[in-house]
C-alpha cells in the first residue's frame, strides 16, 4: 500500500464497505500507532479506540521465563535455587532494571536471556567433557543464568591484560579498576539479594594528544563487554565532522544514527571539544553553533546511562577546551557525563617517554646506539614544552625522521646494496644533526654577540649559565630549576635590549631548555584588552603561543596601570602564569623598558618583582665603544677608520668631545644612532666612489675626516675628506652630516 492507503481514515472508510464482515485491528507500539504519519487525530479517535497494553511486571516476566523452560525442556530442566529462587529473580531484575517504558521489549529480552543461559550451559558441558567429566544435562546453574563472577584475570578479560601492558597511564588504569571493582561489588550485592548500585559506563576522556585516549577507549569497551555491561563491545568512532550536517535537523539525525549503530558497543566521539557551540568565530558561526548544540542536545536526550541501555559513549577531548564546552552547552551534559568522574590522561613523563621509545624501537626491529637514544630523549624533552605536545605521536615523529636521516647518511657512505640496512644502528646525528650543540654553546654565544660592543658582562652571565647546565647534565641533574626563565632588561633606547632578547632563543635552545630558538616579540599593548574580560584571555593566548620559545615584551613599563585597570590585570596574569605548571620554566619571559620606568613597575607589584628577579641593566656606549661600534658597522663593507692611538692628540680630543656632545642629545639612541651614522657614512662614501670613479683597494677614513663629519652635527668647522690609496678629485663635494641626512 502507498502512504495514502496507510492513512487511518482511509482504512476506516474502506472497512465500511464490508459492514459486519471485517474487524480492523492495528497493532504497534505507542509511538508508531499514534503517529502523525498514520493520520491519528481527534476526528478518527472515536472510530479507532486505543487499547494500551501495559508492560509485563517482574512477576509476569518470571512466569514467562518459567514457561519457556517448560516448553523447551518438557519440564525436565531444574534451575539452581528453583524457579522462584534468588538467581531467577536476579536475572529478571537485570532485565527490568533501567528499561524504558516506551522501548521495553517485554518477552523479547526474556527470550534473549533464556537463550544466553542455554548457550552458557552448553559451553560448560563442552569444557567439562574435554576433561572427562559428564555433568547432569538437566540442571542449570547460577553461572548459566547470570554468567560467571566478574574477574580481572586475563582468561576472563584479555582486554584488561592488554591495558596493563600499556606504558604509563597509572591513574587511568586505577579509574578503570574502580569501575570494575564496582561491577564486582554489584555482583556480590545481587548474590545476597540487594539491589545493585548504578554503574554508568559513559565517560569523558580528558588529555593532550598522543596520550592514548582512543586506544584506551577501545580497550575500555572490550572490558565492559567482558564484564557484561555491553552485549558486543565493538568500537564505533566518530568525530564532530561526521556528525555535523549542512541542513537543519541533519546533525541530529546523524547523531541518532551513530547512537543506533553503537547499540551494544562503544561510541567514541573524538575531539569532542570541537562540538562547543560557542567557539566558531567565522561567518555563519551562529548557525554552526546551533548545529553543534543540536548534537549535544541529542546526546543528552538519548544517552541516559541507565541500566539496560547497552551502550557506552565516550567523549574524548582536551581538558581546557572541554571545560569551555561544558560552560557553553546544554547543562544536561554535565549530568550525563560528569567531569569529576572523567578519566584524565596526563602528558607522558620523561621515564614514560623513554619506555615508549624503547617499545617502538623493539616493535620496528630498529637498533640505536646508547648515545643516539640519549639524543632522542633530549629531542623529546625539548619538544615536550610545546603546546599540544604529541606524546606517543611525537615519538613516532622523531623515529620517522631518524629513519629518513639514516637512509640519507647511508646513501652518502655508499654501503653495499645487498646489506641489511636495519642492522645499521641509528646514530645521534640521525635524531639531531646538531646534537652536540651544548658542548659548543659557549663558543656559539660568543659568536652571537661578535658584533656587539660593551656586552662582556652580559655575555659572561649567560656563559656561566651554560657552564652550569653542562656540569649538571654531566651529573644527570635537571638544570631547569636552577636557571632563570624570567628576566628584566632595563636601559635607555638603543642599548641592545631587543637585540639581546632575540639572541636568547638560540642561547637557551643550545642549552636544551627550549623547544625552538624562536622569539615572540610583542608590545605591552598586545597583552591588554579593550573591554572587561579580554585581558586575561589575550595574555594567556600570548603565553601559550610562546611555549618552548622566548616571549619578549617591549615597553613593559606601560603595564604599570592604576589599581583595577586592564594593565594591572595583565600583570597579575603574568605573575600567576609563571608559577603554573602549564607555563613554569617552559618559556623565557623578558620584560624590557627604560630603567626608571621599569623600576616603578617592579615597585608597583611585589609579585612581579619576586617572579622577575633577574635583571640586566644595559648602559649607553662609552666614547671608545661608540668608535669601536662604528668601526664594526663600516668594516662590514671594507671601510676602515683610523685607529684611535694613531690619531694626533687634538683630533682624538675633538673626536671624543664631539661624541660626548652627541650622546648628550635628547634623540641619541646609543648603538642604534651609531648604526644609523655608519649606514649613512657607508652610503655617502660609495656614492662618491661611483661619481668620481674611484677604484682603489683601501677605503680608509682618518680621524680628522671623522671629526669633520661629526663636527657638522655639533656646529664645529670641518675640512675636506681624503681617502688613502687615492685622492678625491679636486672639486669633489665635501661630505657633512647634513649631506648624510639629505641623501636618503
C-alpha positions in Angstrom: 0.0 0.0 0.0 1.1 3.5 -0.6 1.2 6.2 2.1 -2.4 7.2 1.4 -3.5 3.6 1.8 -2.0 3.5 5.3 -3.9 6.5 6.5 -6.2 5.5 9.4 -9.1 7.4 7.9 -8.7 5.7 4.6 -8.6 2.3 6.3 -11.8 3.1 8.2 -13.6 4.2 5.1 -12.7 1.0 3.2 -13.8 -1.1 6.2 -17.3 0.4 5.9 -17.7 -1.2 2.5 -17.8 -4.6 4.3 -20.1 -4.0 7.2 -20.2 -6.8 9.7 -17.6 -8.8 7.9 -14.3 -7.1 8.8 -12.8 -6.3 12.2 -9.9 -3.9 11.7 -7.2 -4.2 14.3 -4.0 -2.2 14.0 -1.2 -3.2 16.3 2.0 -1.5 17.1 3.9 0.3 19.8 2.5 3.6 21.1 4.8 5.9 19.1 4.1 4.2 15.8 0.3 3.6 16.3 -0.4 7.2 17.2 2.0 8.9 14.9 1.0 11.8 12.7 2.2 9.8 9.7 -0.7 7.4 10.3 -3.1 10.3 10.5 -4.3 9.7 14.0 -6.3 12.7 15.2 -9.3 13.5 17.4 -11.5 13.1 14.3 -10.7 9.4 13.9 -10.2 8.6 17.6 -13.9 7.6 18.0 -13.6 5.1 15.2 -10.3 3.7 16.4 -10.4 3.4 20.2 -6.9 2.7 21.7 -6.3 -0.3 23.9 -2.9 0.3 25.5 -1.3 -2.8 26.9 1.0 -2.3 29.9 4.5 -3.7 30.1 4.8 -7.0 31.9 5.6 -6.9 35.6 8.6 -8.6 37.0 6.4 -11.4 38.4 4.8 -11.9 35.0 8.2 -12.0 33.2 9.3 -14.6 35.7 6.3 -16.7 34.7 7.2 -16.2 31.1 10.8 -17.4 31.7 9.4 -20.5 33.6 7.1 -21.2 30.6 10.0 -21.1 28.2 11.9 -23.6 30.3 8.9 -25.9 30.5 8.2 -25.7 26.7 11.8 -26.2 25.6 12.8 -28.9 28.1 9.4 -30.6 28.6 9.5 -29.7 32.3 12.7 -31.7 32.9 15.1 -28.8 33.4 16.0 -27.9 37.0 17.3 -24.5 38.0 19.6 -23.8 40.9 17.7 -22.2 43.6 14.3 -23.0 42.0 12.2 -21.1 39.5 11.1 -18.8 42.3 14.5 -18.6 43.8 17.1 -15.8 44.1 19.0 -16.4 40.9 16.0 -16.3 38.6 14.8 -13.2 40.4 18.2 -11.6 39.9 18.0 -12.5 36.2 14.6 -10.9 35.8 15.7 -7.8 37.8 18.6 -7.3 35.4 16.1 -7.4 32.5 13.7 -5.0 34.1 16.1 -2.5 35.7 16.6 0.6 33.7 14.3 -0.4 30.9 12.5 2.5 29.2 8.7 2.2 29.3 8.4 3.2 25.7 11.1 0.8 24.3 11.0 -2.1 26.7 10.6 -5.4 24.7 8.9 -7.4 27.4 9.1 -11.1 26.2 12.0 -10.4 23.8 14.6 -9.6 26.4 13.4 -12.6 28.4 13.9 -14.8 25.4 17.3 -13.4 24.8 18.3 -14.0 28.4 16.9 -17.6 28.2 19.0 -18.3 25.0 22.1 -16.8 26.6 21.7 -19.1 29.6 21.3 -22.1 27.4 24.5 -21.1 25.5 26.5 -20.8 28.7 25.2 -24.2 29.8 26.3 -25.9 26.6 29.7 -24.3 26.8 30.0 -25.6 30.4 29.2 -29.1 29.2 31.7 -28.9 26.4 34.5 -27.8 28.7 33.7 -30.4 31.3 33.7 -33.3 28.7 37.1 -32.2 27.5 38.4 -33.2 30.9 36.3 -36.4 31.1 33.5 -35.1 33.3 30.0 -35.7 32.2 27.6 -33.3 34.0 23.9 -33.6 34.7 22.2 -32.5 31.5 19.0 -31.1 33.0 20.4 -28.8 35.6 21.0 -25.1 35.0 23.4 -23.4 37.5 23.5 -19.8 38.7 26.6 -19.3 36.4 24.5 -20.4 33.4 21.8 -17.9 34.4 23.9 -14.9 35.4 27.3 -15.6 34.0 30.5 -16.1 35.9 31.5 -13.7 38.6 33.5 -10.8 37.2 37.2 -11.4 37.2 40.3 -9.4 36.3 42.2 -12.5 35.2 43.5 -12.5 31.6 41.4 -15.6 30.8 38.2 -13.6 31.6 39.3 -10.3 30.1 42.1 -10.3 27.5 41.4 -6.5 27.1 42.3 -6.0 30.7 45.7 -7.7 30.2 46.3 -5.5 27.1 45.6 -2.5 29.2 48.1 -3.5 31.8 50.8 -3.8 29.1 50.4 -0.2 28.1 53.2 2.1 29.3 52.2 4.6 32.0 48.6 5.6 32.4 48.6 4.6 36.1 45.8 7.0 37.0 43.6 5.9 34.1 44.2 2.2 35.0 43.2 2.9 38.6 40.0 4.7 37.3 39.0 1.7 35.2 39.8 -0.6 38.0 37.4 1.4 40.2 34.7 0.8 37.7 35.4 -2.9 37.5 35.5 -3.1 41.3 32.1 -1.6 41.4 30.8 -4.2 38.9 32.3 -6.9 41.2 30.7 -5.4 44.2 27.3 -5.3 42.4 27.6 -9.0 41.7 28.1 -9.6 45.5 25.1 -7.4 46.3 23.0 -9.3 43.9 24.0 -12.6 45.3 22.8 -11.5 48.8 19.5 -10.2 47.4 20.3 -6.4 47.4 19.8 -4.1 44.5 23.0 -3.3 42.7 24.4 0.2 42.6 24.1 2.1 39.4 27.2 1.9 37.2 27.1 4.3 34.2 29.6 3.2 31.6 29.6 6.6 29.9 32.8 8.6 30.4 34.8 11.7 29.5 38.4 11.1 28.5 40.5 14.3 29.1 44.0 14.8 28.0 46.5 16.2 25.5 47.1 14.5 22.1 49.1 11.3 21.9 48.4 10.1 25.4 46.4 7.0 24.4 42.8 8.2 24.8 41.5 6.4 21.7 43.5 3.3 22.4 42.3 3.0 26.0 38.7 3.8 24.9 38.7 0.8 22.7 40.1 -1.5 25.4 37.6 0.0 27.9 34.7 -1.0 25.7 36.0 -4.6 25.4 36.5 -4.7 29.2 32.9 -3.6 29.7 31.7 -6.3 27.3 33.8 -8.9 29.2 32.1 -7.9 32.4 28.6 -8.0 31.0 27.9 -4.2 30.8 27.8 -4.4 27.0 26.5 -7.1 24.8 29.1 -6.7 22.0 31.9 -4.4 22.9 32.9 -3.3 19.4 34.0 0.3 18.8 32.3 2.9 16.7 34.5 6.1 16.3 33.0 9.4 15.2 34.4 13.0 15.0 32.3 16.2 15.1 32.8 16.4 11.3 31.0 13.0 11.0 28.0 14.3 13.0 27.7 17.8 11.6 25.4 18.4 8.6 24.7 21.4 6.4 21.0 21.2 6.8 18.6 21.8 9.7 17.9 18.6 11.5 20.7 16.7 9.7 23.1 16.9 12.6 20.6 15.5 15.0 19.8 12.7 12.5 23.5 11.8 12.1 23.8 11.7 15.9 20.8 9.4 16.3 22.1 7.1 13.6 25.5 6.9 15.4 23.8 6.1 18.6 21.8 3.3 17.0 25.0 2.0 15.4 26.6 1.9 18.8 23.9 -0.3 20.4 25.7 -2.9 22.4 29.0 -1.2 21.6 31.2 1.7 22.5 30.7 5.1 20.7 33.8 7.2 20.8 33.4 10.9 19.9 36.9 12.0 19.3 37.9 15.7 19.6 34.5 16.3 21.3 35.6 19.8 22.4 35.0 20.8 18.7 31.3 20.4 19.5 31.4 23.6 21.6 28.5 25.7 20.2 30.3 28.9 21.2 33.7 28.6 19.6 33.3 29.2 15.8 34.4 32.8 15.2 33.8 32.7 11.4 30.9 33.9 9.4 27.9 31.9 10.0 29.1 30.8 13.4 25.7 31.2 14.9 24.2 28.6 12.5 27.2 26.2 13.0 26.9 26.7 16.8 23.2 25.8 16.6 24.1 22.6 14.7 26.7 21.7 17.3 24.3 22.5 20.1 21.8 20.2 18.4 24.3 17.3 18.5 24.8 17.9 22.2 21.1 18.1 22.9 20.5 14.8 21.1 23.2 13.1 23.1 21.8 14.5 26.3 18.3 13.3 25.4 19.3 9.8 24.1 22.2 8.8 26.4 21.0 8.4 30.0 23.4 5.8 31.3 20.6 3.8 32.7 21.0 0.1 33.3 19.9 -1.9 30.3 20.8 0.9 27.8 23.5 -1.4 26.4 25.7 1.3 25.1 28.8 3.2 26.2 29.5 6.7 24.9 32.9 8.2 25.5 33.7 11.9 24.8 37.4 12.5 24.1 38.9 16.0 24.2 41.5 18.4 25.5 40.9 19.4 29.2 40.6 23.2 28.9 38.5 23.1 25.7 36.2 20.5 27.2 35.6 22.7 30.2 34.7 25.5 27.8 32.3 23.2 26.0 30.6 22.3 29.3 30.2 26.0 30.1 28.5 26.8 26.7 26.5 23.6 26.1 23.3 22.1 27.4 23.5 21.8 31.3 22.3 18.2 31.0 25.7 17.3 29.5 27.3 17.7 32.9 24.7 15.3 34.4 25.2 12.7 31.7 29.0 13.0 31.6 30.2 14.4 34.8 33.7 15.8 34.6 34.5 14.8 38.2 34.5 11.1 37.0 36.5 11.8 33.9 39.5 9.6 33.0 42.4 12.1 32.9 45.3 11.4 30.7 48.4 13.4 31.6 51.4 14.2 29.4 53.9 11.4 29.5 56.7 11.8 32.0 60.3 11.5 30.8 60.5 8.0 32.1 57.3 7.0 30.2 58.6 8.6 27.0 61.7 6.6 27.3 59.8 3.3 27.7 57.6 4.2 24.7 60.7 4.9 22.6 62.2 1.6 23.6 58.9 -0.3 22.8 58.6 1.3 19.4 62.3 0.6 18.6 61.7 -3.0 19.5 58.4 -3.2 17.6 60.1 -1.8 14.4 63.2 -4.0 15.0 65.4 -1.0 15.0 68.7 -0.6 16.7 70.0 2.7 18.2 73.3 3.4 19.9 73.3 4.4 23.6 74.3 8.0 22.6 71.5 8.0 19.9 68.9 7.1 22.5 70.2 9.8 24.8 70.0 12.4 22.0 66.4 11.2 21.1 65.4 11.7 24.7 66.9 15.2 24.6 64.8 16.0 21.5 61.7 14.7 23.2 62.4 16.7 26.4 62.8 19.9 24.3 59.6 19.2 22.4 57.6 18.4 25.5 57.3 22.1 26.4 55.5 22.9 23.2 51.7 23.4 23.4 49.8 20.2 22.3 52.9 18.1 22.6 52.1 14.8 20.8 53.5 12.4 23.5 53.4 9.0 21.9 52.8 10.6 18.5 55.9 12.7 19.0 57.9 9.5 19.5 56.6 8.2 16.2 57.6 11.5 14.5 61.2 11.6 15.7 61.7 7.9 14.8 60.3 8.5 11.3 62.7 11.5 10.9 65.6 9.5 12.3 65.0 6.6 9.9 64.9 9.0 6.9 68.1 10.7 8.1 69.8 7.3 8.5 69.0 6.4 4.9 70.4 9.7 3.7 73.6 9.1 5.8 73.9 5.5 4.4 73.5 6.8 0.8 76.4 9.1 1.4 78.5 6.3 2.8 77.7 4.1 -0.3 77.0 0.9 1.6 76.7 -2.3 -0.5 73.3 -2.7 -2.0 72.7 -6.2 -0.5 73.5 -5.1 3.1 70.6 -5.3 5.6 70.2 -1.7 6.5 68.1 -2.5 9.5 71.2 -3.7 11.1 72.8 -0.3 10.7 72.2 1.4 14.1 70.6 4.8 14.4 73.3 7.4 15.3 72.9 10.6 17.3 73.0 12.7 14.2 70.0 10.9 12.8 67.9 12.3 15.7 69.5 15.7 15.8 72.0 17.0 13.3 73.4 19.4 15.9 73.2 17.1 18.8 76.4 18.4 20.4 75.2 22.0 20.5 75.5 22.2 24.3 79.3 21.5 24.1 79.6 24.3 21.6 77.1 26.6 23.4 79.8 28.9 25.0 81.6 29.3 21.6 78.2 29.9 19.9 77.2 32.6 22.4 80.5 34.5 21.8 79.8 34.3 18.1 76.2 35.5 18.6 77.5 38.7 20.3 80.5 39.1 18.0 79.3 42.4 16.6 78.1 43.7 20.0 80.4 46.2 21.8 80.4 46.6 25.5 78.4 43.4 26.3 81.2 41.5 28.1 79.3 41.4 31.4 76.1 40.1 29.8 77.9 37.5 27.7 79.8 36.3 30.8 76.5 35.9 32.7 75.0 33.7 30.0 78.2 31.7 29.7 78.0 31.0 33.4 74.5 29.6 32.9 75.8 27.4 30.1 78.7 26.0 32.1 76.3 25.3 35.0 74.0 23.4 32.6 76.8 21.4 31.2 78.0 20.4 34.6 74.5 19.4 35.8 74.0 17.3 32.6 77.2 15.5 33.3 75.8 14.6 36.7 72.3 13.8 35.4 70.8 16.7 37.3 67.9 18.6 35.7 69.1 22.2 35.3 65.7 23.8 34.8 65.1 24.7 38.5 68.4 26.5 38.7 68.4 28.6 35.5 66.3 31.8 35.5 63.5 31.8 33.0 62.2 35.3 33.7 64.3 38.5 33.0 64.0 42.3 33.2 66.0 44.2 30.7 66.5 47.9 31.7 68.2 50.7 29.9 67.8 53.7 27.6 66.9 53.2 23.9 69.5 51.8 21.5 71.4 49.9 24.2 70.7 46.4 22.8 67.8 45.2 24.9 65.8 43.9 21.9 68.8 42.6 20.1 69.9 40.6 23.2 66.4 39.2 23.7 66.5 37.9 20.1 69.7 36.1 20.9 68.2 34.4 24.0 66.2 32.0 21.9 69.3 30.5 20.4 71.2 30.6 23.7 68.6 28.6 25.6 67.9 26.3 22.7 71.6 25.4 22.6 71.3 24.6 26.3 68.4 22.3 25.6 65.9 24.3 27.6 63.7 25.5 24.8 61.9 23.6 22.0 62.8 26.2 19.4 65.2 29.2 19.1 62.2 31.4 18.2 61.4 34.7 19.8 57.8 36.0 20.1 58.2 39.8 20.1 55.2 41.8 21.4 54.5 45.1 23.0 52.7 45.7 26.3 49.6 46.9 24.5 49.1 43.4 22.9 48.5 42.0 26.4 45.8 44.5 27.4 42.2 44.1 26.2 39.9 46.9 25.3 36.9 45.6 27.3 36.4 43.9 30.6 37.2 40.2 30.4 39.5 40.5 27.3 42.9 41.0 29.0 43.2 37.6 30.8 42.5 35.5 27.7 44.7 37.7 25.5 47.6 37.4 27.9 47.1 33.6 28.2 47.0 33.2 24.4 50.3 35.0 24.0 51.9 32.9 26.7 50.6 29.7 25.0 51.9 30.9 21.6 55.4 31.3 23.2 55.6 28.0 25.0 59.0 26.5 24.2 60.2 29.9 23.0 61.1 33.4 24.2 58.4 35.9 24.9 59.8 39.4 24.7 57.5 42.2 26.0 58.8 45.5 24.9 57.8 48.8 26.7 56.7 46.6 29.6 56.5 49.7 31.9 53.2 50.5 30.2 51.7 47.7 32.2 52.1 49.9 35.3 48.4 50.9 35.4 46.2 52.1 38.1 44.6 49.6 40.6 41.8 47.7 38.9 42.9 48.7 35.4 43.3 46.3 32.5 47.1 46.7 32.6 47.2 45.6 36.2 45.1 42.6 35.2 47.7 41.7 32.6 50.5 41.9 35.2 48.5 39.7 37.6 48.0 37.2 34.8 51.8 37.2 34.1 52.7 36.8 37.7 50.2 33.9 38.1 51.3 32.2 34.8 55.0 31.8 35.7 54.1 29.6 38.7 51.5 27.4 36.9 52.7 24.0 35.7 51.4 24.9 32.2 54.0 27.7 31.8 56.5 27.4 34.7 60.1 27.1 33.2 58.6 26.2 29.8 59.3 29.6 28.2 61.6 32.5 28.7 59.8 35.8 29.5 61.7 39.1 29.1 60.2 42.4 30.3 62.1 45.4 28.7 61.9 49.1 29.1 63.6 52.3 30.4 65.3 51.9 33.7 63.3 54.3 35.8 60.0 53.2 34.3 60.8 49.5 34.9 61.8 50.2 38.5 58.4 51.8 39.1 56.7 48.8 37.5 58.6 46.4 39.8 57.8 48.5 42.8 54.1 48.6 42.0 53.6 44.9 42.3 55.5 42.8 44.8 54.6 39.6 42.9 56.2 40.7 39.7 59.4 41.8 41.5 59.8 38.4 43.1 58.9 36.5 39.9 61.2 38.5 37.7 64.2 38.7 40.0 66.9 38.5 37.4 67.7 42.0 36.0 70.1 43.1 33.3 70.9 46.8 33.1 72.0 48.0 29.7 74.3 51.1 29.7 74.8 53.5 26.9 78.0 53.1 24.9 81.1 54.9 26.2 83.0 57.1 23.8 85.6 54.4 23.0 82.8 51.9 22.5 81.0 54.2 20.1 84.1 54.4 17.9 84.6 50.7 18.1 80.9 50.1 17.2 81.2 52.5 14.2 84.3 50.6 13.1 82.3 47.3 13.0 79.4 48.9 11.1 81.6 50.3 8.3 84.0 47.4 8.4 81.4 45.1 7.1 81.8 46.7 3.6 85.5 47.1 3.7 85.8 50.7 5.1 88.4 51.3 7.8 88.5 54.1 10.4 91.9 55.2 11.5 93.0 53.5 14.8 92.4 55.9 17.7 96.0 55.7 19.1 97.3 56.7 15.6 95.3 60.0 15.7 97.0 63.1 16.9 96.1 64.4 20.3 94.0 67.3 19.0 92.0 65.1 16.6 91.4 62.4 19.3 90.3 65.0 21.9 88.0 66.7 19.3 86.5 63.3 18.4 85.8 62.3 22.0 84.3 65.7 22.7 82.0 65.5 19.7 80.8 62.0 20.5 80.2 63.0 24.1 78.2 66.0 22.9 76.2 63.9 20.5 75.4 61.3 23.2 74.0 64.0 25.4 71.5 64.9 22.7 67.9 64.1 23.6 67.4 62.0 20.5 70.6 60.0 20.9 70.0 56.2 20.9 73.5 54.9 21.6 74.2 51.8 19.5 71.2 52.4 17.2 72.4 56.0 16.5 75.9 54.7 15.8 74.5 52.2 13.3 72.5 54.9 11.6 75.6 57.2 11.4 77.6 54.3 10.0 75.0 53.4 7.4 74.9 57.0 6.1 78.7 57.2 6.1 78.8 54.0 4.0 76.2 55.3 1.6 78.0 58.6 1.0 81.4 57.0 0.6 80.3 54.6 -2.1 78.3 57.2 -3.8 81.4 59.4 -4.1 83.3 56.3 -5.3 80.8 55.9 -8.1 80.7 59.6 -9.0 84.5 60.0 -9.1 85.3 56.6 -10.5 87.5 55.6 -7.5 88.8 52.0 -7.8 91.5 52.0 -5.1 91.7 48.9 -2.9 91.6 50.7 0.5 88.8 52.8 1.9 90.2 54.5 5.0 88.6 57.3 6.9 91.1 59.3 9.0 90.4 60.7 12.5 90.2 64.2 11.1 87.8 63.2 8.4 85.6 61.5 11.1 85.7 64.7 13.2 84.7 66.7 10.1 81.6 64.5 9.7 80.6 64.6 13.4 81.5 68.3 13.6 78.8 69.3 11.2 76.2 67.9 13.6 77.8 69.7 16.5 78.4 73.0 14.8 82.2 72.6 14.6 84.1 73.6 11.3 85.1 70.8 9.1 87.6 70.1 6.3 87.6 68.1 3.1 87.7 64.3 3.1 90.6 62.3 1.7 90.9 58.5 1.2 94.3 56.8 1.4 95.0 54.9 -1.8 93.6 57.6 -3.9 93.0 61.4 -3.6 89.4 62.6 -4.1 89.5 64.6 -7.3 89.5 68.4 -7.0 86.1 69.9 -6.8 84.6 66.9 -5.1 81.7 67.7 -2.8 82.7 67.8 0.9 80.7 65.1 3.0 78.9 66.5 6.0 76.3 65.2 8.4 73.8 67.4 6.6 74.7 65.7 3.4 74.2 62.3 5.1 70.7 63.4 6.3 69.6 64.7 3.0 71.0 61.9 0.8 68.5 59.3 1.9 
